[in-house]
Amino acid sequence: MSEQDGDREVLGNLARYGSDLSKPHHTVHYLYFKSEAGAQAAASELRTEGYENVRVEREPAPLLKRLFGPKEFSCLAETHAVPSEEAVFATTDRMNDLARRHGGMYDGWDAGIVKAARGEE
């Protein structure tokens, strides 16, 4: 599945549950890194770009992996944005580039359902 297919799947699910895709949605982006430094660098850029509630956390792992394996860190960033296909594709490209530059990977996004106000339907 391509990244755009994944984006289309999320957009389709939002629409299927009655979300008004013309309105801003609370959106969370998920990035993962092998090093805390990479996660912190990406988080810094996201904060500068205006993302909210940007946080870096150590991912839970089994004891042996925590002791001997690679350390993995998540970087989560929130925003409110209208989920148009064009905007979503551009954001996914930007997040993939950001993650790659800091030694990580972008694992996509999700958004809450936003219903039309009564009388707007």
C-alpha positions as CSV (number, residue, x, y, z in Angstrom):
1,M,0.0,0.0,0.0
2,S,1.4,3.4,-0.9
3,E,1.5,6.3,1.5
4,Q,-1.3,8.0,-0.5
5,D,-3.4,4.9,-0.2
6,G,-3.0,5.0,3.5
7,D,-4.0,8.7,3.6
8,R,-7.0,7.9,1.4
9,E,-8.0,5.1,3.7
10,V,-8.0,7.5,6.8
11,L,-9.9,10.1,4.8
12,G,-12.4,7.5,3.7
13,N,-12.9,6.3,7.3
14,L,-13.5,9.9,8.5
15,A,-16.1,10.4,5.7
16,R,-17.7,7.0,6.4
17,Y,-18.3,8.0,10.0
18,G,-19.9,11.2,9.0
19,S,-17.0,13.6,9.6
20,D,-17.3,17.0,7.8
21,L,-14.0,17.1,5.8
22,S,-14.4,20.8,5.1
23,K,-13.8,21.6,8.8
24,P,-10.5,21.6,10.8
25,H,-9.9,18.3,12.6
26,H,-7.8,17.5,15.6
27,T,-5.0,15.5,14.0
28,V,-2.1,13.5,15.6
29,H,1.0,12.6,13.7
30,Y,3.2,9.6,14.7
31,L,7.0,9.5,14.1
32,Y,9.4,6.9,15.4
33,F,13.2,7.1,15.9
34,K,16.0,4.8,17.1
35,S,17.7,7.7,19.0
36,E,16.3,10.2,21.4
37,A,18.4,12.9,19.7
38,G,16.7,12.2,16.4
39,A,13.3,12.4,18.0
40,Q,14.1,15.6,19.9
41,A,15.5,17.2,16.7
42,A,12.3,16.4,14.8
43,A,10.2,17.6,17.8
44,S,12.0,20.9,17.7
45,E,11.2,21.4,14.1
46,L,7.6,20.5,14.6
47,R,7.2,23.0,17.4
48,T,8.8,25.7,15.3
49,E,6.2,24.9,12.6
50,G,3.4,25.5,15.0
51,Y,2.5,21.9,16.0
52,E,0.9,21.6,19.4
53,N,1.5,19.1,22.3
54,V,4.7,17.8,20.6
55,R,6.2,15.2,22.8
56,V,9.0,12.6,22.8
57,E,8.5,9.4,24.7
58,R,10.5,6.2,25.0
59,E,8.5,3.4,23.5
60,P,7.7,0.5,25.9
61,A,9.6,-2.6,25.0
62,P,10.3,-6.0,26.6
63,L,13.0,-6.1,29.2
64,L,15.7,-7.7,27.0
65,K,15.1,-5.2,24.2
66,R,15.3,-2.3,26.7
67,L,18.6,-3.7,28.0
68,F,20.3,-4.8,24.8
69,G,18.3,-3.7,21.8
70,P,18.0,-0.4,20.0
71,K,16.2,2.2,21.9
72,E,13.1,3.5,20.2
73,F,11.5,6.8,20.8
74,S,8.2,8.2,19.5
75,C,7.5,11.8,18.6
76,L,3.9,12.8,18.6
77,A,2.6,16.1,17.2
78,E,-0.9,17.5,17.2
79,T,-2.5,20.1,15.0
80,H,-5.9,21.3,13.8
81,A,-6.2,21.2,10.0
82,V,-8.7,20.7,7.3
83,P,-8.1,17.2,5.9
84,S,-8.2,17.8,2.2
85,E,-6.6,15.2,0.1
86,E,-4.0,17.7,-1.2
87,A,-3.1,19.0,2.2
88,V,-2.9,15.5,3.7
89,F,-0.6,14.3,0.9
90,A,1.7,17.3,1.3
91,T,1.8,16.8,5.1
92,T,2.6,13.1,4.7
93,D,5.5,14.0,2.3
94,R,6.8,16.6,4.7
95,M,6.6,14.2,7.7
96,N,8.4,11.4,5.8
97,D,11.2,13.9,4.9
98,L,11.5,15.1,8.5
99,A,11.6,11.6,9.9
100,R,14.2,10.4,7.3
101,R,16.5,13.4,7.9
102,H,16.6,12.5,11.6
103,G,17.0,8.8,11.3
104,G,13.4,7.8,11.8
105,M,10.2,6.8,10.1
106,Y,6.7,8.4,9.8
107,D,3.9,6.1,10.8
108,G,1.0,8.2,9.7
109,W,-1.8,10.2,11.3
110,D,-5.2,10.0,12.7
111,A,-8.0,12.5,13.3
112,G,-11.1,12.9,15.4
113,I,-14.6,13.0,13.8
114,V,-16.0,16.5,13.3
115,K,-19.7,16.6,12.6
116,A,-21.5,19.4,10.8
117,A,-23.3,21.8,13.1
118,R,-27.1,21.4,13.0
119,G,-28.5,23.3,10.1
120,E,-25.3,23.0,8.1
121,E,-26.1,19.5,6.8
